[in-house]
């Protein structure tokens, strides 16, 4: 018997553009984007579309709940396995759980409730965690968008933060489905680790930058050890931005720019570092501002020599 085609929740790209399109992470604080997309103000724009078409049609964006689990000062991390449904993300590290929202997630056809039900379903399937819809309703903090890769440019992520107890965090590690490799809880500050940052999928990189910036503003992070790490990372960020620029200025034998992936990895690492460093309002050292200025000085060359949008890297120093 032939299985019915899967239908997934989408919005027209035109609706996204009307809300000032962006790349990277954008906070939902004070914005109505999510409600307008899913509940329709003034008209309903969310709809269900055949997934095969949605994956290749640039005129639609699939709405994906991107759920980050926090437990005290730790964040849930895993590597995507090779048997997951999205082969283009295999092997990459992620802090986001979730997946496509299907028409079956709400038989009444209401996109907003389908989104909430879909998010709850994904949490249950992936890590065995049961979360009520009211908690999910109030957990969205922002949106993530990336136009640089084939998989990300037809999706729009809704970042939700769910906080769990220490006991629940321990239990989650025993209930992860087999597509989640190396599941673990890591301290938030480990998101600054350059070796990890360069292996993140793009949405996790954007979300990590936001989490770091938020954490850095908490008083408990203002200690001597943290300030010393900031000084070291600021210097590394400046050096790395210089390296990224040099990659762009090199040409391959066929006249194309050297490895685009290499450039994006280096630039993403700088972004992750600077978002955390500059986000700490308590830092008085000059290394941070100096690193930021040196990084911004290279942006002209980056944009000039590589035809990719890098608006998401324009971090403004405090």
KOLFILUM-700992 format. One record per residue (C-alpha): x, y, z; residue number from 1; residue in three letters. Coordinates in steps of 0.001 Angstrom, whole numbers. Layout:
+---------+---------+---------+-----+------+
|       X |       Y |       Z | seq | type |
+---------+---------+---------+-----+------+
|       X |       Y |       Z | NUM |  ALA |
...
+---------+---------+---------+-----+------+
END
This chain:
+---------+---------+---------+-----+------+
|       X |       Y |       Z | seq | type |
+---------+---------+---------+-----+------+
|       0 |       0 |       0 |   1 |  UNK |
|    1375 |    3402 |    -994 |   2 |  UNK |
|    2057 |    5729 |    1924 |   3 |  UNK |
|     533 |    9235 |    1630 |   4 |  UNK |
|    2984 |   12013 |     841 |   5 |  UNK |
|    4307 |   13908 |    3864 |   6 |  UNK |
|    3138 |   17520 |    4184 |   7 |  UNK |
|    5213 |   19978 |    6224 |   8 |  UNK |
|    4561 |   23397 |    7729 |   9 |  UNK |
|    5834 |   26280 |    5576 |  10 |  UNK |
|    5451 |   30011 |    5070 |  11 |  UNK |
|    5948 |   31917 |    1806 |  12 |  UNK |
|    9402 |   33472 |    1608 |  13 |  UNK |
|    7663 |   36728 |     695 |  14 |  UNK |
|    6157 |   36849 |    4204 |  15 |  UNK |
|    9627 |   36464 |    5706 |  16 |  UNK |
|   11000 |   39238 |    3502 |  17 |  UNK |
|    8175 |   41551 |    4539 |  18 |  UNK |
|    9346 |   41126 |    8143 |  19 |  UNK |
|   12846 |   42396 |    7280 |  20 |  UNK |
|   14769 |   39311 |    6205 |  21 |  UNK |
|   17962 |   38609 |    8145 |  22 |  UNK |
|   20712 |   36036 |    8531 |  23 |  UNK |
|   21950 |   34633 |   11815 |  24 |  UNK |
|   19985 |   34877 |   15078 |  25 |  UNK |
|   17288 |   37457 |   15733 |  26 |  UNK |
|   15566 |   37825 |   19069 |  27 |  UNK |
|   11774 |   37686 |   19169 |  28 |  UNK |
|   11718 |   40167 |   22032 |  29 |  UNK |
|    9248 |   42870 |   21110 |  30 |  UNK |
|    8560 |   41325 |   17686 |  31 |  UNK |
|    5443 |   39664 |   16313 |  32 |  UNK |
|    7054 |   37588 |   13538 |  33 |  UNK |
|    6229 |   34184 |   14997 |  34 |  UNK |
|    2613 |   35019 |   15739 |  35 |  UNK |
|    2153 |   36619 |   12344 |  36 |  UNK |
|    3642 |   33618 |   10575 |  37 |  UNK |
|    1742 |   30942 |   12456 |  38 |  UNK |
|   -1475 |   32606 |   13617 |  39 |  UNK |
|   -1978 |   35073 |   10807 |  40 |  UNK |
|   -2061 |   38776 |   11468 |  41 |  UNK |
|   -3818 |   40041 |    9467 |  42 |  UNK |
|   -4051 |   36904 |    7279 |  43 |  UNK |
|   -2816 |   33371 |    7805 |  44 |  UNK |
|     384 |   32745 |    5863 |  45 |  UNK |
|    1446 |   29369 |    7275 |  46 |  UNK |
|     337 |   26326 |    5312 |  47 |  UNK |
|    1229 |   22700 |    4652 |  48 |  UNK |
|    3148 |   21724 |    1528 |  49 |  UNK |
|    4374 |   18416 |     113 |  50 |  UNK |
|    7821 |   17906 |    1658 |  51 |  UNK |
|    9499 |   16870 |   -1595 |  52 |  UNK |
|    8459 |   20175 |   -3130 |  53 |  UNK |
|    9271 |   22186 |     -13 |  54 |  UNK |
|   12866 |   20888 |      48 |  55 |  UNK |
|   13607 |   22340 |   -3396 |  56 |  UNK |
|   11209 |   25281 |   -3741 |  57 |  UNK |
|   12992 |   28547 |   -2790 |  58 |  UNK |
|    9675 |   30409 |   -2582 |  59 |  UNK |
|    8812 |   28700 |     711 |  60 |  UNK |
|   10517 |   28334 |    4100 |  61 |  UNK |
|    9863 |   25272 |    6240 |  62 |  UNK |
|    9215 |   26259 |    9857 |  63 |  UNK |
|   11330 |   24139 |   12202 |  64 |  UNK |
|   11197 |   24152 |   16028 |  65 |  UNK |
|   14854 |   24310 |   17143 |  66 |  UNK |
|   14783 |   23335 |   20810 |  67 |  UNK |
|   17753 |   23958 |   23104 |  68 |  UNK |
|   17864 |   22173 |   26459 |  69 |  UNK |
|   19506 |   23875 |   29439 |  70 |  UNK |
|   20184 |   22449 |   32876 |  71 |  UNK |
|   21640 |   24970 |   35320 |  72 |  UNK |
|   24759 |   26254 |   33497 |  73 |  UNK |
|   24933 |   23335 |   31075 |  74 |  UNK |
|   23626 |   22895 |   27531 |  75 |  UNK |
|   22715 |   19652 |   25748 |  76 |  UNK |
|   25040 |   18796 |   22850 |  77 |  UNK |
|   25154 |   15956 |   20343 |  78 |  UNK |
|   26555 |   15021 |   16947 |  79 |  UNK |
|   24139 |   14215 |   14128 |  80 |  UNK |
|   24294 |   10592 |   13028 |  81 |  UNK |
|   24454 |    9265 |    9483 |  82 |  UNK |
|   20977 |    7735 |    9594 |  83 |  UNK |
|   19072 |   10942 |   10305 |  84 |  UNK |
|   16513 |   12179 |    7778 |  85 |  UNK |
|   18617 |   15194 |    6737 |  86 |  UNK |
|   21810 |   13832 |    5161 |  87 |  UNK |
|   23199 |   17330 |    4565 |  88 |  UNK |
|   23720 |   17765 |    8333 |  89 |  UNK |
|   25292 |   14386 |    9081 |  90 |  UNK |
|   28358 |   14490 |   11324 |  91 |  UNK |
|   27875 |   18054 |   12528 |  92 |  UNK |
|   27531 |   19064 |   16178 |  93 |  UNK |
|   24243 |   20564 |   17281 |  94 |  UNK |
|   22590 |   22053 |   20361 |  95 |  UNK |
|   19184 |   22079 |   18659 |  96 |  UNK |
|   16545 |   19347 |   18784 |  97 |  UNK |
|   13482 |   19233 |   16565 |  98 |  UNK |
|   12373 |   18623 |   13034 |  99 |  UNK |
|    9643 |   19185 |   10492 | 100 |  UNK |
|    6118 |   19955 |   11636 | 101 |  UNK |
|    3625 |   17724 |    9824 | 102 |  UNK |
|     -35 |   18216 |    8975 | 103 |  UNK |
|    -758 |   15229 |   11250 | 104 |  UNK |
|     551 |   17203 |   14253 | 105 |  UNK |
|   -2803 |   18989 |   14375 | 106 |  UNK |
|   -5694 |   17324 |   12521 | 107 |  UNK |
|   -7699 |   20561 |   12709 | 108 |  UNK |
|   -5179 |   22163 |   10370 | 109 |  UNK |
|   -4265 |   25020 |   12729 | 110 |  UNK |
|    -576 |   25848 |   12016 | 111 |  UNK |
|     137 |   27320 |   15470 | 112 |  UNK |
|   -1054 |   24243 |   17356 | 113 |  UNK |
|     583 |   21976 |   14807 | 114 |  UNK |
|    3848 |   23767 |   15587 | 115 |  UNK |
|    3465 |   23281 |   19352 | 116 |  UNK |
|    2382 |   19656 |   18965 | 117 |  UNK |
|    5238 |   19014 |   16546 | 118 |  UNK |
|    7787 |   20457 |   18956 | 119 |  UNK |
|    6402 |   18318 |   21808 | 120 |  UNK |
|    6469 |   15231 |   19575 | 121 |  UNK |
|   10092 |   15806 |   18544 | 122 |  UNK |
|   11227 |   16174 |   22171 | 123 |  UNK |
|    9474 |   12958 |   23121 | 124 |  UNK |
|   10898 |   11055 |   20150 | 125 |  UNK |
|   14457 |   12362 |   20348 | 126 |  UNK |
|   15214 |   12500 |   24076 | 127 |  UNK |
|   12156 |   11015 |   25803 | 128 |  UNK |
|   11204 |   14356 |   27348 | 129 |  UNK |
|    7539 |   15245 |   27909 | 130 |  UNK |
|    6808 |   18982 |   27808 | 131 |  UNK |
|    3318 |   20487 |   28010 | 132 |  UNK |
|    2122 |   22849 |   25304 | 133 |  UNK |
|    1815 |   25840 |   27637 | 134 |  UNK |
|    5519 |   25579 |   28474 | 135 |  UNK |
|    6366 |   25350 |   24801 | 136 |  UNK |
|    4097 |   28283 |   23975 | 137 |  UNK |
|    6179 |   30623 |   26097 | 138 |  UNK |
|    9621 |   29210 |   25314 | 139 |  UNK |
|   10384 |   30748 |   21890 | 140 |  UNK |
|   13204 |   33302 |   22159 | 141 |  UNK |
|   14239 |   33951 |   18564 | 142 |  UNK |
|   14611 |   32901 |   14950 | 143 |  UNK |
|   17617 |   31536 |   13073 | 144 |  UNK |
|   18164 |   31828 |    9337 | 145 |  UNK |
|   21050 |   30872 |    7068 | 146 |  UNK |
|   21060 |   31450 |    3314 | 147 |  UNK |
|   24485 |   29931 |    2650 | 148 |  UNK |
|   23744 |   26200 |    2479 | 149 |  UNK |
|   21271 |   24149 |     455 | 150 |  UNK |
|   19612 |   22688 |    3533 | 151 |  UNK |
|   19332 |   25887 |    5584 | 152 |  UNK |
|   18100 |   28250 |    2881 | 153 |  UNK |
|   14735 |   26466 |    2621 | 154 |  UNK |
|   14208 |   26344 |    6411 | 155 |  UNK |
|   13541 |   28922 |    9126 | 156 |  UNK |
|   14296 |   27891 |   12699 | 157 |  UNK |
|   12316 |   28928 |   15745 | 158 |  UNK |
|   14619 |   28749 |   18777 | 159 |  UNK |
|   12944 |   27489 |   21942 | 160 |  UNK |
|   14664 |   27194 |   25329 | 161 |  UNK |
|   13550 |   24431 |   27691 | 162 |  UNK |
|   15126 |   24230 |   31154 | 163 |  UNK |
|   15263 |   20844 |   32872 | 164 |  UNK |
|   16285 |   19669 |   36327 | 165 |  UNK |
|   19553 |   17896 |   37054 | 166 |  UNK |
|   17670 |   14619 |   37478 | 167 |  UNK |
|   15854 |   15037 |   34152 | 168 |  UNK |
|   19132 |   15963 |   32451 | 169 |  UNK |
|   20703 |   12711 |   33625 | 170 |  UNK |
|   17714 |   10690 |   32453 | 171 |  UNK |
|   17751 |   12319 |   29015 | 172 |  UNK |
|   21195 |   10826 |   28324 | 173 |  UNK |
|   19694 |    7350 |   28676 | 174 |  UNK |
|   16732 |    7987 |   26366 | 175 |  UNK |
|   18323 |    9610 |   23307 | 176 |  UNK |
|   17380 |    8042 |   19979 | 177 |  UNK |
|   20157 |    6470 |   17929 | 178 |  UNK |
|   20431 |    9387 |   15495 | 179 |  UNK |
|   21865 |   11518 |   18322 | 180 |  UNK |
|   25511 |   10556 |   18667 | 181 |  UNK |
|   27760 |   11464 |   21613 | 182 |  UNK |
|   24920 |   13047 |   23675 | 183 |  UNK |
|   26322 |   15050 |   26559 | 184 |  UNK |
|   25843 |   18071 |   28780 | 185 |  UNK |
|   28597 |   20684 |   28547 | 186 |  UNK |
|   29120 |   23964 |   30441 | 187 |  UNK |
|   27843 |   26968 |   28520 | 188 |  UNK |
|   31314 |   28481 |   28323 | 189 |  UNK |
|   32489 |   25434 |   26344 | 190 |  UNK |
|   30491 |   26835 |   23419 | 191 |  UNK |
|   33420 |   29236 |   23050 | 192 |  UNK |
|   35770 |   26328 |   22337 | 193 |  UNK |
|   37129 |   26982 |   18795 | 194 |  UNK |
|   37507 |   23274 |   18042 | 195 |  UNK |
|   33827 |   22765 |   18780 | 196 |  UNK |
|   32576 |   25971 |   17174 | 197 |  UNK |
|   34018 |   25079 |   13775 | 198 |  UNK |
|   32088 |   21774 |   13785 | 199 |  UNK |
|   28695 |   23286 |   14583 | 200 |  UNK |
|   25866 |   23314 |   12079 | 201 |  UNK |
|   25141 |   26944 |   11243 | 202 |  UNK |
|   21972 |   27312 |   13330 | 203 |  UNK |
|   23789 |   26044 |   16425 | 204 |  UNK |
|   26609 |   28487 |   15804 | 205 |  UNK |
|   24139 |   31388 |   15658 | 206 |  UNK |
|   22224 |   30219 |   18733 | 207 |  UNK |
|   25451 |   29584 |   20673 | 208 |  UNK |
|   26565 |   33162 |   20049 | 209 |  UNK |
|   23333 |   34422 |   21587 | 210 |  UNK |
|   23592 |   32105 |   24607 | 211 |  UNK |
|   27178 |   33171 |   25247 | 212 |  UNK |
|   26307 |   36855 |   25028 | 213 |  UNK |
|   23428 |   36379 |   27465 | 214 |  UNK |
|   25513 |   34342 |   29918 | 215 |  UNK |
|   28348 |   36848 |   29856 | 216 |  UNK |
|   26054 |   39515 |   31263 | 217 |  UNK |
|   25354 |   37522 |   34409 | 218 |  UNK |
|   27420 |   38595 |   37470 | 219 |  UNK |
|   28592 |   35057 |   38209 | 220 |  UNK |
|   30612 |   35061 |   34976 | 221 |  UNK |
|   32568 |   38142 |   36021 | 222 |  UNK |
|   35617 |   36557 |   37595 | 223 |  UNK |
|   39359 |   36702 |   37045 | 224 |  UNK |
|   39585 |   33371 |   35218 | 225 |  UNK |
|   36855 |   34422 |   32810 | 226 |  UNK |
|   38508 |   37777 |   32077 | 227 |  UNK |
|   41804 |   36026 |   31377 | 228 |  UNK |
|   40061 |   33674 |   28945 | 229 |  UNK |
|   38440 |   36685 |   27285 | 230 |  UNK |
|   41812 |   38332 |   26716 | 231 |  UNK |
|   43204 |   35167 |   25113 | 232 |  UNK |
|   40156 |   34645 |   22918 | 233 |  UNK |
|   40086 |   38245 |   21748 | 234 |  UNK |
|   43619 |   37906 |   20429 | 235 |  UNK |
|   42734 |   34587 |   18784 | 236 |  UNK |
|   39692 |   36198 |   17178 | 237 |  UNK |
|   41791 |   38943 |   15649 | 238 |  UNK |
|   44312 |   36430 |   14307 | 239 |  UNK |
|   41590 |   34193 |   12922 | 240 |  UNK |
|   39816 |   37037 |   11145 | 241 |  UNK |
|   43099 |   37855 |    9453 | 242 |  UNK |
|   43478 |   34220 |    8398 | 243 |  UNK |
|   39930 |   34126 |    7008 | 244 |  UNK |
|   40698 |   37172 |    4889 | 245 |  UNK |
|   43878 |   35580 |    3547 | 246 |  UNK |
|   41883 |   32503 |    2510 | 247 |  UNK |
|   39560 |   34725 |     511 | 248 |  UNK |
|   42413 |   36411 |   -1296 | 249 |  UNK |
|   43828 |   33120 |   -2552 | 250 |  UNK |
|   42595 |   31609 |   -5787 | 251 |  UNK |
|   42255 |   27977 |   -6739 | 252 |  UNK |
|   43701 |   26632 |  -10017 | 253 |  UNK |
|   40341 |   27178 |  -11715 | 254 |  UNK |
|   40135 |   30788 |  -10656 | 255 |  UNK |
|   37613 |   30249 |   -7851 | 256 |  UNK |
|   38112 |   31287 |   -4262 | 257 |  UNK |
|   39810 |   28837 |   -1935 | 258 |  UNK |
|   37481 |   26506 |      13 | 259 |  UNK |
|   34295 |   28378 |     826 | 260 |  UNK |
|   33699 |   25946 |    3683 | 261 |  UNK |
|   37077 |   26846 |    5177 | 262 |  UNK |
|   36237 |   30539 |    5059 | 263 |  UNK |
|   32823 |   30052 |    6604 | 264 |  UNK |
|   34293 |   27916 |    9373 | 265 |  UNK |
|   36871 |   30564 |   10232 | 266 |  UNK |
|   34370 |   33406 |   10057 | 267 |  UNK |
|   31874 |   31448 |   12156 | 268 |  UNK |
|   34506 |   30901 |   14823 | 269 |  UNK |
|   35263 |   34616 |   14955 | 270 |  UNK |
|   31569 |   35395 |   15203 | 271 |  UNK |
|   31070 |   32967 |   18078 | 272 |  UNK |
|   34024 |   34376 |   19994 | 273 |  UNK |
|   33233 |   38033 |   19479 | 274 |  UNK |
|   29562 |   37674 |   20343 | 275 |  UNK |
|   30574 |   36260 |   23708 | 276 |  UNK |
|   33405 |   38673 |   24335 | 277 |  UNK |
|   31595 |   41841 |   23374 | 278 |  UNK |
|   28445 |   40689 |   25146 | 279 |  UNK |
|   30124 |   41017 |   28537 | 280 |  UNK |
|   29454 |   44579 |   29665 | 281 |  UNK |
|   31726 |   44145 |   32714 | 282 |  UNK |
|   34937 |   43801 |   30728 | 283 |  UNK |
|   37030 |   46958 |   30809 | 284 |  UNK |
|   40106 |   45698 |   28943 | 285 |  UNK |
|   40944 |   47152 |   25538 | 286 |  UNK |
|   41779 |   43820 |   23896 | 287 |  UNK |
|   38147 |   43080 |   23135 | 288 |  UNK |
|   37409 |   46366 |   21401 | 289 |  UNK |
|   40711 |   46176 |   19559 | 290 |  UNK |
|   39943 |   42678 |   18293 | 291 |  UNK |
|   36483 |   43780 |   17205 | 292 |  UNK |
|   37861 |   46752 |   15267 | 293 |  UNK |
|   40464 |   44606 |   13537 | 294 |  UNK |
|   37797 |   42082 |   12627 | 295 |  UNK |
|   35467 |   44731 |   11199 | 296 |  UNK |
|   38349 |   46184 |    9219 | 297 |  UNK |
|   38531 |   42902 |    7288 | 298 |  UNK |
|   34836 |   42720 |    6464 | 299 |  UNK |
|   35223 |   44941 |    3418 | 300 |  UNK |
|   37688 |   42531 |    1855 | 301 |  UNK |
|   35561 |   39542 |    2802 | 302 |  UNK |
|   32457 |   40914 |    1125 | 303 |  UNK |
|   34417 |   42214 |   -1849 | 304 |  UNK |
|   36226 |   38987 |   -2644 | 305 |  UNK |
|   33572 |   36451 |   -1750 | 306 |  UNK |
|   30031 |   36756 |   -3054 | 307 |  UNK |
|   28267 |   35547 |      61 | 308 |  UNK |
|   26127 |   37488 |    2498 | 309 |  UNK |
|   27878 |   37973 |    5809 | 310 |  UNK |
|   25548 |   40430 |    7538 | 311 |  UNK |
|   25305 |   38055 |   10458 | 312 |  UNK |
|   28934 |   38769 |   11348 | 313 |  UNK |
|   28460 |   42478 |   11940 | 314 |  UNK |
|   28738 |   42451 |   15731 | 315 |  UNK |
|   28699 |   45973 |   17178 | 316 |  UNK |
|   31193 |   46588 |   20021 | 317 |  UNK |
|   29751 |   47959 |   23233 | 318 |  UNK |
+---------+---------+---------+-----+------+
END
